[in-house]
Amino acid sequence: MSAVCYNVMMELIRGEMRHEPSAPRLDQADDRVDLQLLLVTRQRRRQVDSILEQLPEKDRELLRMFFLEECDKSEICKHFNVGQDYLRVLLHRAKLRFRSMHSERFSAAS
């Protein structure tokens, strides 16, 4: 009787060894989401918003409509009551003011 029990026990052990349980699987980080990029994007968004708040209202509204809201140029021209040629001039000046404020802020921070 003990030989039969021994053989059954050995068979069970061999069966378990054939199908060894895999090591517990740890959750791996999702490579599709770049958390550092999200953080940098949020910081840049705050910086842009801060600079926009310091610009004259017309420049701020123009830049938001053109870049952030991606409004159609004809809609922006209608809103500001200007032609497309002059819209380019307004946009150029607003971008220059934005760049100037941006460079002032970061040269002072350095």
Gaussian input, Z-matrix of N, CA and C with variables (Angstrom, degrees):
# hf/3-21g

backbone

0 1
 N
 C     1     B1
 C     2     B2     1     A1
 N     3     B3     2     A2     1     D1
 C     4     B4     3     A3     2     D2
 C     5     B5     4     A4     3     D3
 N     6     B6     5     A5     4     D4
 C     7     B7     6     A6     5     D5
 C     8     B8     7     A7     6     D6
 N     9     B9     8     A8     7     D7
 C    10    B10     9     A9     8     D8
 C    11    B11    10    A10     9     D9
 N    12    B12    11    A11    10    D10
 C    13    B13    12    A12    11    D11
 C    14    B14    13    A13    12    D12
 N    15    B15    14    A14    13    D13
 C    16    B16    15    A15    14    D14
 C    17    B17    16    A16    15    D15
 N    18    B18    17    A17    16    D16
 C    19    B19    18    A18    17    D17
 C    20    B20    19    A19    18    D18
 N    21    B21    20    A20    19    D19
 C    22    B22    21    A21    20    D20
 C    23    B23    22    A22    21    D21
 N    24    B24    23    A23    22    D22
 C    25    B25    24    A24    23    D23
 C    26    B26    25    A25    24    D24
 N    27    B27    26    A26    25    D25
 C    28    B28    27    A27    26    D26
 C    29    B29    28    A28    27    D27
 N    30    B30    29    A29    28    D28
 C    31    B31    30    A30    29    D29
 C    32    B32    31    A31    30    D30
 N    33    B33    32    A32    31    D31
 C    34    B34    33    A33    32    D32
 C    35    B35    34    A34    33    D33
 N    36    B36    35    A35    34    D34
 C    37    B37    36    A36    35    D35
 C    38    B38    37    A37    36    D36
 N    39    B39    38    A38    37    D37
 C    40    B40    39    A39    38    D38
 C    41    B41    40    A40    39    D39
 N    42    B42    41    A41    40    D40
 C    43    B43    42    A42    41    D41
 C    44    B44    43    A43    42    D42
 N    45    B45    44    A44    43    D43
 C    46    B46    45    A45    44    D44
 C    47    B47    46    A46    45    D45
 N    48    B48    47    A47    46    D46
 C    49    B49    48    A48    47    D47
 C    50    B50    49    A49    48    D48
 N    51    B51    50    A50    49    D49
 C    52    B52    51    A51    50    D50
 C    53    B53    52    A52    51    D51
 N    54    B54    53    A53    52    D52
 C    55    B55    54    A54    53    D53
 C    56    B56    55    A55    54    D54
 N    57    B57    56    A56    55    D55
 C    58    B58    57    A57    56    D56
 C    59    B59    58    A58    57    D57
 N    60    B60    59    A59    58    D58
 C    61    B61    60    A60    59    D59
 C    62    B62    61    A61    60    D60
 N    63    B63    62    A62    61    D61
 C    64    B64    63    A63    62    D62
 C    65    B65    64    A64    63    D63
 N    66    B66    65    A65    64    D64
 C    67    B67    66    A66    65    D65
 C    68    B68    67    A67    66    D66
 N    69    B69    68    A68    67    D67
 C    70    B70    69    A69    68    D68
 C    71    B71    70    A70    69    D69
 N    72    B72    71    A71    70    D70
 C    73    B73    72    A72    71    D71
 C    74    B74    73    A73    72    D72
 N    75    B75    74    A74    73    D73
 C    76    B76    75    A75    74    D74
 C    77    B77    76    A76    75    D75
 N    78    B78    77    A77    76    D76
 C    79    B79    78    A78    77    D77
 C    80    B80    79    A79    78    D78
 N    81    B81    80    A80    79    D79
 C    82    B82    81    A81    80    D80
 C    83    B83    82    A82    81    D81
 N    84    B84    83    A83    82    D82
 C    85    B85    84    A84    83    D83
 C    86    B86    85    A85    84    D84
 N    87    B87    86    A86    85    D85
 C    88    B88    87    A87    86    D86
 C    89    B89    88    A88    87    D87
 N    90    B90    89    A89    88    D88
 C    91    B91    90    A90    89    D89
 C    92    B92    91    A91    90    D90
 N    93    B93    92    A92    91    D91
 C    94    B94    93    A93    92    D92
 C    95    B95    94    A94    93    D93
 N    96    B96    95    A95    94    D94
 C    97    B97    96    A96    95    D95
 C    98    B98    97    A97    96    D96
 N    99    B99    98    A98    97    D97
 C   100   B100    99    A99    98    D98
 C   101   B101   100   A100    99    D99
 N   102   B102   101   A101   100   D100
 C   103   B103   102   A102   101   D101
 C   104   B104   103   A103   102   D102
 N   105   B105   104   A104   103   D103
 C   106   B106   105   A105   104   D104
 C   107   B107   106   A106   105   D105
 N   108   B108   107   A107   106   D106
 C   109   B109   108   A108   107   D107
 C   110   B110   109   A109   108   D108
 N   111   B111   110   A110   109   D109
 C   112   B112   111   A111   110   D110
 C   113   B113   112   A112   111   D111
 N   114   B114   113   A113   112   D112
 C   115   B115   114   A114   113   D113
 C   116   B116   115   A115   114   D114
 N   117   B117   116   A116   115   D115
 C   118   B118   117   A117   116   D116
 C   119   B119   118   A118   117   D117
 N   120   B120   119   A119   118   D118
 C   121   B121   120   A120   119   D119
 C   122   B122   121   A121   120   D120
 N   123   B123   122   A122   121   D121
 C   124   B124   123   A123   122   D122
 C   125   B125   124   A124   123   D123
 N   126   B126   125   A125   124   D124
 C   127   B127   126   A126   125   D125
 C   128   B128   127   A127   126   D126
 N   129   B129   128   A128   127   D127
 C   130   B130   129   A129   128   D128
 C   131   B131   130   A130   129   D129
 N   132   B132   131   A131   130   D130
 C   133   B133   132   A132   131   D131
 C   134   B134   133   A133   132   D132
 N   135   B135   134   A134   133   D133
 C   136   B136   135   A135   134   D134
 C   137   B137   136   A136   135   D135
 N   138   B138   137   A137   136   D136
 C   139   B139   138   A138   137   D137
 C   140   B140   139   A139   138   D138
 N   141   B141   140   A140   139   D139
 C   142   B142   141   A141   140   D140
 C   143   B143   142   A142   141   D141
 N   144   B144   143   A143   142   D142
 C   145   B145   144   A144   143   D143
 C   146   B146   145   A145   144   D144
 N   147   B147   146   A146   145   D145
 C   148   B148   147   A147   146   D146
 C   149   B149   148   A148   147   D147
 N   150   B150   149   A149   148   D148
 C   151   B151   150   A150   149   D149
 C   152   B152   151   A151   150   D150
 N   153   B153   152   A152   151   D151
 C   154   B154   153   A153   152   D152
 C   155   B155   154   A154   153   D153
 N   156   B156   155   A155   154   D154
 C   157   B157   156   A156   155   D155
 C   158   B158   157   A157   156   D156
 N   159   B159   158   A158   157   D157
 C   160   B160   159   A159   158   D158
 C   161   B161   160   A160   159   D159
 N   162   B162   161   A161   160   D160
 C   163   B163   162   A162   161   D161
 C   164   B164   163   A163   162   D162
 N   165   B165   164   A164   163   D163
 C   166   B166   165   A165   164   D164
 C   167   B167   166   A166   165   D165
 N   168   B168   167   A167   166   D166
 C   169   B169   168   A168   167   D167
 C   170   B170   169   A169   168   D168
 N   171   B171   170   A170   169   D169
 C   172   B172   171   A171   170   D170
 C   173   B173   172   A172   171   D171
 N   174   B174   173   A173   172   D172
 C   175   B175   174   A174   173   D173
 C   176   B176   175   A175   174   D174
 N   177   B177   176   A176   175   D175
 C   178   B178   177   A177   176   D176
 C   179   B179   178   A178   177   D177
 N   180   B180   179   A179   178   D178
 C   181   B181   180   A180   179   D179
 C   182   B182   181   A181   180   D180
 N   183   B183   182   A182   181   D181
 C   184   B184   183   A183   182   D182
 C   185   B185   184   A184   183   D183
 N   186   B186   185   A185   184   D184
 C   187   B187   186   A186   185   D185
 C   188   B188   187   A187   186   D186
 N   189   B189   188   A188   187   D187
 C   190   B190   189   A189   188   D188
 C   191   B191   190   A190   189   D189
 N   192   B192   191   A191   190   D190
 C   193   B193   192   A192   191   D191
 C   194   B194   193   A193   192   D192
 N   195   B195   194   A194   193   D193
 C   196   B196   195   A195   194   D194
 C   197   B197   196   A196   195   D195
 N   198   B198   197   A197   196   D196
 C   199   B199   198   A198   197   D197
 C   200   B200   199   A199   198   D198
 N   201   B201   200   A200   199   D199
 C   202   B202   201   A201   200   D200
 C   203   B203   202   A202   201   D201
 N   204   B204   203   A203   202   D202
 C   205   B205   204   A204   203   D203
 C   206   B206   205   A205   204   D204
 N   207   B207   206   A206   205   D205
 C   208   B208   207   A207   206   D206
 C   209   B209   208   A208   207   D207
 N   210   B210   209   A209   208   D208
 C   211   B211   210   A210   209   D209
 C   212   B212   211   A211   210   D210
 N   213   B213   212   A212   211   D211
 C   214   B214   213   A213   212   D212
 C   215   B215   214   A214   213   D213
 N   216   B216   215   A215   214   D214
 C   217   B217   216   A216   215   D215
 C   218   B218   217   A217   216   D216
 N   219   B219   218   A218   217   D217
 C   220   B220   219   A219   218   D218
 C   221   B221   220   A220   219   D219
 N   222   B222   221   A221   220   D220
 C   223   B223   222   A222   221   D221
 C   224   B224   223   A223   222   D222
 N   225   B225   224   A224   223   D223
 C   226   B226   225   A225   224   D224
 C   227   B227   226   A226   225   D225
 N   228   B228   227   A227   226   D226
 C   229   B229   228   A228   227   D227
 C   230   B230   229   A229   228   D228
 N   231   B231   230   A230   229   D229
 C   232   B232   231   A231   230   D230
 C   233   B233   232   A232   231   D231
 N   234   B234   233   A233   232   D232
 C   235   B235   234   A234   233   D233
 C   236   B236   235   A235   234   D234
 N   237   B237   236   A236   235   D235
 C   238   B238   237   A237   236   D236
 C   239   B239   238   A238   237   D237
 N   240   B240   239   A239   238   D238
 C   241   B241   240   A240   239   D239
 C   242   B242   241   A241   240   D240
 N   243   B243   242   A242   241   D241
 C   244   B244   243   A243   242   D242
 C   245   B245   244   A244   243   D243
 N   246   B246   245   A245   244   D244
 C   247   B247   246   A246   245   D245
 C   248   B248   247   A247   246   D246
 N   249   B249   248   A248   247   D247
 C   250   B250   249   A249   248   D248
 C   251   B251   250   A250   249   D249
 N   252   B252   251   A251   250   D250
 C   253   B253   252   A252   251   D251
 C   254   B254   253   A253   252   D252
 N   255   B255   254   A254   253   D253
 C   256   B256   255   A255   254   D254
 C   257   B257   256   A256   255   D255
 N   258   B258   257   A257   256   D256
 C   259   B259   258   A258   257   D257
 C   260   B260   259   A259   258   D258
 N   261   B261   260   A260   259   D259
 C   262   B262   261   A261   260   D260
 C   263   B263   262   A262   261   D261
 N   264   B264   263   A263   262   D262
 C   265   B265   264   A264   263   D263
 C   266   B266   265   A265   264   D264
 N   267   B267   266   A266   265   D265
 C   268   B268   267   A267   266   D266
 C   269   B269   268   A268   267   D267
 N   270   B270   269   A269   268   D268
 C   271   B271   270   A270   269   D269
 C   272   B272   271   A271   270   D270
 N   273   B273   272   A272   271   D271
 C   274   B274   273   A273   272   D272
 C   275   B275   274   A274   273   D273
 N   276   B276   275   A275   274   D274
 C   277   B277   276   A276   275   D275
 C   278   B278   277   A277   276   D276
 N   279   B279   278   A278   277   D277
 C   280   B280   279   A279   278   D278
 C   281   B281   280   A280   279   D279
 N   282   B282   281   A281   280   D280
 C   283   B283   282   A282   281   D281
 C   284   B284   283   A283   282   D282
 N   285   B285   284   A284   283   D283
 C   286   B286   285   A285   284   D284
 C   287   B287   286   A286   285   D285
 N   288   B288   287   A287   286   D286
 C   289   B289   288   A288   287   D287
 C   290   B290   289   A289   288   D288
 N   291   B291   290   A290   289   D289
 C   292   B292   291   A291   290   D290
 C   293   B293   292   A292   291   D291
 N   294   B294   293   A293   292   D292
 C   295   B295   294   A294   293   D293
 C   296   B296   295   A295   294   D294
 N   297   B297   296   A296   295   D295
 C   298   B298   297   A297   296   D296
 C   299   B299   298   A298   297   D297
 N   300   B300   299   A299   298   D298
 C   301   B301   300   A300   299   D299
 C   302   B302   301   A301   300   D300
 N   303   B303   302   A302   301   D301
 C   304   B304   303   A303   302   D302
 C   305   B305   304   A304   303   D303
 N   306   B306   305   A305   304   D304
 C   307   B307   306   A306   305   D305
 C   308   B308   307   A307   306   D306
 N   309   B309   308   A308   307   D307
 C   310   B310   309   A309   308   D308
 C   311   B311   310   A310   309   D309
 N   312   B312   311   A311   310   D310
 C   313   B313   312   A312   311   D311
 C   314   B314   313   A313   312   D312
 N   315   B315   314   A314   313   D313
 C   316   B316   315   A315   314   D314
 C   317   B317   316   A316   315   D315
 N   318   B318   317   A317   316   D316
 C   319   B319   318   A318   317   D317
 C   320   B320   319   A319   318   D318
 N   321   B321   320   A320   319   D319
 C   322   B322   321   A321   320   D320
 C   323   B323   322   A322   321   D321
 N   324   B324   323   A323   322   D322
 C   325   B325   324   A324   323   D323
 C   326   B326   325   A325   324   D324
 N   327   B327   326   A326   325   D325
 C   328   B328   327   A327   326   D326
 C   329   B329   328   A328   327   D327

   B1=1.4325
   B2=1.5237
   B3=1.3131
   B4=1.4519
   B5=1.5243
   B6=1.3543
   B7=1.4598
   B8=1.5285
   B9=1.3247
   B10=1.4633
   B11=1.5229
   B12=1.3248
   B13=1.4680
   B14=1.5244
   B15=1.3319
   B16=1.4581
   B17=1.5299
   B18=1.3541
   B19=1.4585
   B20=1.5388
   B21=1.3232
   B22=1.4697
   B23=1.5277
   B24=1.3354
   B25=1.4456
   B26=1.5304
   B27=1.3268
   B28=1.4619
   B29=1.5328
   B30=1.3198
   B31=1.4711
   B32=1.5276
   B33=1.3125
   B34=1.4672
   B35=1.5284
   B36=1.3189
   B37=1.4654
   B38=1.5234
   B39=1.3231
   B40=1.4652
   B41=1.5300
   B42=1.3078
   B43=1.4667
   B44=1.5261
   B45=1.3176
   B46=1.4666
   B47=1.5168
   B48=1.3334
   B49=1.4586
   B50=1.5285
   B51=1.3084
   B52=1.4594
   B53=1.5216
   B54=1.2736
   B55=1.4611
   B56=1.5201
   B57=1.3297
   B58=1.4554
   B59=1.5181
   B60=1.3029
   B61=1.4680
   B62=1.5221
   B63=1.3015
   B64=1.4620
   B65=1.5262
   B66=1.3040
   B67=1.4635
   B68=1.5242
   B69=1.2889
   B70=1.4663
   B71=1.5233
   B72=1.2924
   B73=1.4662
   B74=1.5243
   B75=1.3106
   B76=1.4530
   B77=1.5213
   B78=1.2999
   B79=1.4592
   B80=1.5148
   B81=1.2999
   B82=1.4523
   B83=1.5192
   B84=1.3104
   B85=1.4614
   B86=1.5199
   B87=1.3036
   B88=1.4565
   B89=1.5188
   B90=1.3193
   B91=1.4584
   B92=1.5223
   B93=1.3130
   B94=1.4590
   B95=1.5167
   B96=1.3252
   B97=1.4544
   B98=1.5188
   B99=1.3258
   B100=1.4550
   B101=1.5295
   B102=1.3309
   B103=1.4580
   B104=1.5160
   B105=1.3151
   B106=1.4602
   B107=1.5308
   B108=1.3077
   B109=1.4622
   B110=1.5234
   B111=1.3336
   B112=1.4629
   B113=1.5208
   B114=1.3301
   B115=1.4593
   B116=1.5248
   B117=1.3293
   B118=1.4661
   B119=1.5200
   B120=1.3280
   B121=1.4645
   B122=1.5248
   B123=1.3250
   B124=1.4697
   B125=1.5222
   B126=1.3417
   B127=1.4539
   B128=1.5274
   B129=1.3186
   B130=1.4680
   B131=1.5167
   B132=1.3101
   B133=1.4685
   B134=1.5257
   B135=1.3408
   B136=1.4634
   B137=1.5278
   B138=1.3397
   B139=1.4650
   B140=1.5263
   B141=1.3174
   B142=1.4671
   B143=1.5199
   B144=1.3236
   B145=1.4649
   B146=1.5258
   B147=1.3269
   B148=1.4557
   B149=1.5324
   B150=1.3171
   B151=1.4704
   B152=1.5209
   B153=1.3244
   B154=1.4661
   B155=1.5327
   B156=1.3212
   B157=1.4557
   B158=1.5267
   B159=1.3249
   B160=1.4615
   B161=1.5288
   B162=1.3039
   B163=1.4633
   B164=1.5243
   B165=1.3406
   B166=1.4677
   B167=1.5301
   B168=1.3221
   B169=1.4682
   B170=1.5291
   B171=1.3084
   B172=1.4669
   B173=1.5289
   B174=1.3338
   B175=1.4747
   B176=1.5194
   B177=1.3143
   B178=1.4652
   B179=1.5282
   B180=1.3197
   B181=1.4598
   B182=1.5284
   B183=1.3293
   B184=1.4631
   B185=1.5283
   B186=1.3134
   B187=1.4691
   B188=1.5323
   B189=1.3097
   B190=1.4755
   B191=1.5205
   B192=1.3293
   B193=1.4664
   B194=1.5252
   B195=1.3321
   B196=1.4656
   B197=1.5275
   B198=1.3266
   B199=1.4655
   B200=1.5334
   B201=1.3103
   B202=1.4659
   B203=1.5242
   B204=1.3210
   B205=1.4599
   B206=1.5254
   B207=1.3329
   B208=1.4665
   B209=1.5293
   B210=1.3325
   B211=1.4615
   B212=1.5192
   B213=1.3034
   B214=1.4622
   B215=1.5292
   B216=1.3301
   B217=1.4669
   B218=1.5226
   B219=1.3270
   B220=1.4711
   B221=1.5322
   B222=1.3184
   B223=1.4651
   B224=1.5317
   B225=1.3252
   B226=1.4665
   B227=1.5251
   B228=1.3452
   B229=1.4704
   B230=1.5205
   B231=1.3103
   B232=1.4654
   B233=1.5309
   B234=1.3404
   B235=1.4684
   B236=1.5299
   B237=1.3336
   B238=1.4703
   B239=1.5256
   B240=1.3242
   B241=1.4581
   B242=1.5317
   B243=1.3532
   B244=1.4717
   B245=1.5252
   B246=1.3434
   B247=1.4582
   B248=1.5187
   B249=1.3379
   B250=1.4695
   B251=1.5203
   B252=1.3544
   B253=1.4684
   B254=1.5248
   B255=1.3305
   B256=1.4530
   B257=1.5258
   B258=1.3180
   B259=1.4702
   B260=1.5294
   B261=1.3149
   B262=1.4801
   B263=1.5232
   B264=1.3264
   B265=1.4685
   B266=1.5272
   B267=1.3348
   B268=1.4662
   B269=1.5251
   B270=1.3100
   B271=1.4669
   B272=1.5247
   B273=1.3200
   B274=1.4663
   B275=1.5324
   B276=1.3260
   B277=1.4691
   B278=1.5242
   B279=1.3138
   B280=1.4728
   B281=1.5265
   B282=1.3391
   B283=1.4773
   B284=1.5258
   B285=1.3259
   B286=1.4702
   B287=1.5267
   B288=1.3237
   B289=1.4712
   B290=1.5322
   B291=1.3204
   B292=1.4683
   B293=1.5301
   B294=1.3332
   B295=1.4767
   B296=1.5201
   B297=1.3206
   B298=1.4552
   B299=1.5302
   B300=1.3265
   B301=1.4642
   B302=1.5246
   B303=1.3127
   B304=1.4649
   B305=1.5297
   B306=1.3219
   B307=1.4710
   B308=1.5304
   B309=1.3302
   B310=1.4773
   B311=1.5117
   B312=1.3099
   B313=1.4639
   B314=1.5225
   B315=1.3412
   B316=1.4594
   B317=1.5138
   B318=1.3305
   B319=1.4685
   B320=1.5272
   B321=1.3369
   B322=1.4553
   B323=1.5176
   B324=1.3232
   B325=1.4755
   B326=1.5243
   B327=1.3222
   B328=1.4821
   B329=1.4888
   A1=111.04
   A2=118.50
   A3=120.98
   A4=110.84
   A5=118.75
   A6=121.09
   A7=110.31
   A8=117.51
   A9=121.54
   A10=109.38
   A11=116.98
   A12=121.26
   A13=110.47
   A14=115.86
   A15=121.18
   A16=109.80
   A17=117.23
   A18=121.33
   A19=111.81
   A20=117.55
   A21=121.42
   A22=109.55
   A23=116.04
   A24=120.77
   A25=110.74
   A26=117.61
   A27=122.08
   A28=110.44
   A29=117.40
   A30=121.36
   A31=110.29
   A32=117.12
   A33=120.70
   A34=111.16
   A35=115.65
   A36=120.11
   A37=110.28
   A38=118.17
   A39=121.47
   A40=110.65
   A41=115.95
   A42=119.75
   A43=112.06
   A44=115.15
   A45=119.21
   A46=111.13
   A47=117.31
   A48=120.94
   A49=110.86
   A50=117.75
   A51=120.91
   A52=110.91
   A53=116.10
   A54=122.20
   A55=109.93
   A56=114.93
   A57=120.30
   A58=109.51
   A59=116.56
   A60=117.29
   A61=109.92
   A62=115.25
   A63=118.48
   A64=109.11
   A65=114.54
   A66=119.96
   A67=108.37
   A68=116.66
   A69=118.16
   A70=110.25
   A71=114.84
   A72=120.01
   A73=109.49
   A74=115.33
   A75=120.62
   A76=108.91
   A77=117.05
   A78=119.96
   A79=108.75
   A80=114.93
   A81=119.57
   A82=109.41
   A83=114.31
   A84=119.40
   A85=109.60
   A86=115.18
   A87=121.35
   A88=108.18
   A89=116.77
   A90=121.58
   A91=112.21
   A92=116.95
   A93=119.45
   A94=112.15
   A95=117.79
   A96=121.71
   A97=108.58
   A98=116.22
   A99=121.37
   A100=108.15
   A101=116.27
   A102=120.53
   A103=112.34
   A104=116.40
   A105=119.46
   A106=109.80
   A107=116.70
   A108=120.54
   A109=110.53
   A110=117.26
   A111=120.46
   A112=111.26
   A113=116.11
   A114=120.91
   A115=110.47
   A116=116.16
   A117=120.84
   A118=109.86
   A119=117.04
   A120=121.01
   A121=110.40
   A122=117.39
   A123=120.58
   A124=111.29
   A125=116.57
   A126=120.31
   A127=110.52
   A128=116.19
   A129=119.73
   A130=111.20
   A131=116.11
   A132=120.24
   A133=110.37
   A134=116.64
   A135=120.02
   A136=111.06
   A137=116.82
   A138=120.46
   A139=110.78
   A140=116.26
   A141=120.67
   A142=109.76
   A143=117.36
   A144=120.62
   A145=111.05
   A146=116.60
   A147=121.15
   A148=111.09
   A149=116.58
   A150=120.43
   A151=110.07
   A152=117.24
   A153=120.22
   A154=111.00
   A155=117.03
   A156=120.41
   A157=112.23
   A158=117.07
   A159=120.95
   A160=112.27
   A161=117.54
   A162=121.45
   A163=110.37
   A164=116.64
   A165=119.14
   A166=109.84
   A167=115.61
   A168=120.72
   A169=112.11
   A170=117.60
   A171=121.02
   A172=110.86
   A173=116.64
   A174=120.55
   A175=110.87
   A176=115.58
   A177=120.58
   A178=110.68
   A179=115.69
   A180=120.10
   A181=111.56
   A182=115.91
   A183=120.60
   A184=111.40
   A185=117.36
   A186=121.35
   A187=111.41
   A188=116.43
   A189=118.99
   A190=111.06
   A191=115.99
   A192=118.98
   A193=110.69
   A194=116.48
   A195=120.06
   A196=112.32
   A197=117.65
   A198=120.24
   A199=114.02
   A200=117.46
   A201=119.12
   A202=112.12
   A203=116.38
   A204=119.41
   A205=112.33
   A206=116.43
   A207=123.94
   A208=111.78
   A209=114.33
   A210=119.84
   A211=110.08
   A212=116.16
   A213=122.49
   A214=109.02
   A215=116.59
   A216=120.51
   A217=111.66
   A218=116.41
   A219=118.99
   A220=110.29
   A221=116.85
   A222=121.06
   A223=110.54
   A224=116.67
   A225=120.80
   A226=109.83
   A227=116.34
   A228=120.14
   A229=110.74
   A230=116.18
   A231=120.91
   A232=110.00
   A233=116.26
   A234=120.91
   A235=111.19
   A236=117.23
   A237=121.56
   A238=112.45
   A239=116.39
   A240=122.20
   A241=111.96
   A242=115.18
   A243=121.78
   A244=109.09
   A245=115.54
   A246=120.65
   A247=110.51
   A248=116.17
   A249=119.67
   A250=112.30
   A251=117.44
   A252=119.03
   A253=111.01
   A254=116.33
   A255=119.08
   A256=111.24
   A257=117.48
   A258=120.78
   A259=109.89
   A260=116.00
   A261=119.65
   A262=110.52
   A263=117.01
   A264=121.24
   A265=109.83
   A266=116.46
   A267=120.04
   A268=111.45
   A269=115.47
   A270=120.46
   A271=110.85
   A272=116.79
   A273=121.28
   A274=110.53
   A275=116.50
   A276=120.41
   A277=111.85
   A278=116.00
   A279=119.58
   A280=110.68
   A281=116.36
   A282=119.55
   A283=110.42
   A284=117.69
   A285=120.23
   A286=110.83
   A287=117.10
   A288=120.06
   A289=110.44
   A290=115.94
   A291=119.71
   A292=110.20
   A293=116.72
   A294=120.49
   A295=111.24
   A296=115.98
   A297=120.71
   A298=110.42
   A299=116.72
   A300=120.11
   A301=111.20
   A302=116.48
   A303=120.81
   A304=110.43
   A305=116.76
   A306=119.38
   A307=111.08
   A308=117.51
   A309=120.12
   A310=111.09
   A311=115.49
   A312=120.71
   A313=111.07
   A314=117.65
   A315=119.81
   A316=113.24
   A317=118.08
   A318=117.88
   A319=108.90
   A320=117.78
   A321=121.32
   A322=111.36
   A323=116.87
   A324=120.83
   A325=111.87
   A326=117.49
   A327=120.61
   A328=112.69
   D1=-40.91
   D2=-179.09
   D3=-67.30
   D4=-31.30
   D5=177.81
   D6=-66.27
   D7=-39.05
   D8=179.06
   D9=-65.73
   D10=-45.57
   D11=178.72
   D12=-60.42
   D13=-41.67
   D14=179.64
   D15=-61.98
   D16=-47.38
   D17=-179.00
   D18=-63.71
   D19=-40.06
   D20=178.53
   D21=-64.64
   D22=-43.36
   D23=179.68
   D24=-62.78
   D25=-43.38
   D26=179.19
   D27=-64.34
   D28=-38.38
   D29=178.55
   D30=-64.59
   D31=-41.23
   D32=177.64
   D33=-63.62
   D34=-42.69
   D35=179.69
   D36=-64.14
   D37=-43.49
   D38=177.75
   D39=-62.17
   D40=-40.64
   D41=179.46
   D42=-63.64
   D43=-39.88
   D44=178.18
   D45=-68.57
   D46=-35.12
   D47=-179.22
   D48=-70.00
   D49=-31.79
   D50=178.33
   D51=-66.85
   D52=-36.09
   D53=-178.42
   D54=-114.08
   D55=59.95
   D56=-179.10
   D57=-60.14
   D58=132.05
   D59=177.88
   D60=-65.59
   D61=137.37
   D62=-179.66
   D63=-71.20
   D64=158.62
   D65=179.15
   D66=-62.41
   D67=148.31
   D68=180.00
   D69=-58.10
   D70=132.19
   D71=-175.80
   D72=-82.59
   D73=126.20
   D74=178.11
   D75=-90.30
   D76=144.01
   D77=176.50
   D78=-65.24
   D79=129.66
   D80=179.17
   D81=-98.01
   D82=152.62
   D83=179.65
   D84=-64.24
   D85=144.49
   D86=178.60
   D87=-79.20
   D88=110.76
   D89=-177.70
   D90=-73.08
   D91=-15.27
   D92=-177.92
   D93=-73.97
   D94=-22.91
   D95=-178.60
   D96=-107.22
   D97=119.24
   D98=179.02
   D99=-96.51
   D100=99.27
   D101=-175.89
   D102=-64.25
   D103=-35.10
   D104=179.57
   D105=-65.66
   D106=-40.52
   D107=177.87
   D108=-62.96
   D109=-40.33
   D110=178.01
   D111=-62.73
   D112=-40.34
   D113=179.74
   D114=-65.02
   D115=-45.81
   D116=179.29
   D117=-62.69
   D118=-40.88
   D119=179.63
   D120=-62.05
   D121=-42.82
   D122=178.44
   D123=-63.36
   D124=-41.73
   D125=179.75
   D126=-63.76
   D127=-43.73
   D128=178.44
   D129=-63.24
   D130=-39.48
   D131=179.23
   D132=-61.34
   D133=-43.07
   D134=177.74
   D135=-63.92
   D136=-40.35
   D137=178.80
   D138=-63.30
   D139=-45.81
   D140=179.87
   D141=-61.96
   D142=-46.13
   D143=179.48
   D144=-60.40
   D145=-40.19
   D146=-179.89
   D147=-64.10
   D148=-44.20
   D149=179.14
   D150=-67.62
   D151=-41.43
   D152=179.48
   D153=-59.64
   D154=-37.78
   D155=-179.61
   D156=-64.74
   D157=-24.92
   D158=-178.93
   D159=-87.46
   D160=-14.91
   D161=179.93
   D162=-74.95
   D163=158.13
   D164=172.05
   D165=-58.35
   D166=151.35
   D167=-174.00
   D168=-56.79
   D169=-40.56
   D170=-178.28
   D171=-63.51
   D172=-45.35
   D173=178.26
   D174=-63.69
   D175=-43.66
   D176=-179.15
   D177=-60.26
   D178=-47.42
   D179=-179.16
   D180=-64.88
   D181=-41.42
   D182=179.33
   D183=-62.39
   D184=-48.06
   D185=-179.24
   D186=-64.88
   D187=-39.92
   D188=178.48
   D189=-64.51
   D190=-45.97
   D191=-178.69
   D192=-63.15
   D193=-42.30
   D194=-174.60
   D195=-76.22
   D196=-47.88
   D197=-172.79
   D198=-95.53
   D199=-43.15
   D200=-174.41
   D201=-85.57
   D202=-44.31
   D203=-179.17
   D204=-89.71
   D205=-14.17
   D206=179.50
   D207=51.12
   D208=47.30
   D209=177.34
   D210=-69.63
   D211=156.42
   D212=177.00
   D213=-67.97
   D214=144.14
   D215=-177.92
   D216=-59.37
   D217=-38.95
   D218=-179.24
   D219=-64.00
   D220=-36.15
   D221=177.65
   D222=-66.16
   D223=-40.99
   D224=179.30
   D225=-66.55
   D226=-42.47
   D227=178.20
   D228=-59.58
   D229=-42.28
   D230=179.92
   D231=-64.73
   D232=-41.74
   D233=-179.09
   D234=-62.76
   D235=-42.13
   D236=-177.75
   D237=-93.68
   D238=-2.02
   D239=178.48
   D240=57.25
   D241=49.40
   D242=178.72
   D243=-134.47
   D244=164.10
   D245=174.67
   D246=-83.38
   D247=168.97
   D248=-178.01
   D249=-65.07
   D250=-33.65
   D251=178.62
   D252=-64.33
   D253=-43.61
   D254=-179.46
   D255=-73.28
   D256=-27.48
   D257=175.53
   D258=-59.26
   D259=-40.91
   D260=178.19
   D261=-60.18
   D262=-40.38
   D263=179.31
   D264=-65.11
   D265=-47.13
   D266=179.25
   D267=-60.23
   D268=-43.26
   D269=179.92
   D270=-64.09
   D271=-42.40
   D272=179.14
   D273=-60.68
   D274=-45.81
   D275=-179.75
   D276=-65.38
   D277=-41.33
   D278=179.29
   D279=-63.89
   D280=-40.89
   D281=178.53
   D282=-65.50
   D283=-38.38
   D284=177.87
   D285=-62.55
   D286=-43.43
   D287=178.51
   D288=-63.74
   D289=-41.22
   D290=178.84
   D291=-62.00
   D292=-48.44
   D293=179.36
   D294=-59.54
   D295=-42.21
   D296=-179.35
   D297=-60.59
   D298=-47.37
   D299=179.33
   D300=-65.58
   D301=-37.53
   D302=178.94
   D303=-63.86
   D304=-47.13
   D305=-178.41
   D306=-68.15
   D307=-35.98
   D308=176.06
   D309=-60.84
   D310=-45.40
   D311=-177.34
   D312=-63.11
   D313=-42.72
   D314=-175.25
   D315=-85.39
   D316=-21.13
   D317=173.46
   D318=-76.77
   D319=-31.60
   D320=176.63
   D321=-71.84
   D322=-32.36
   D323=-179.01
   D324=-74.83
   D325=-21.57
   D326=-177.16
   D327=-78.07

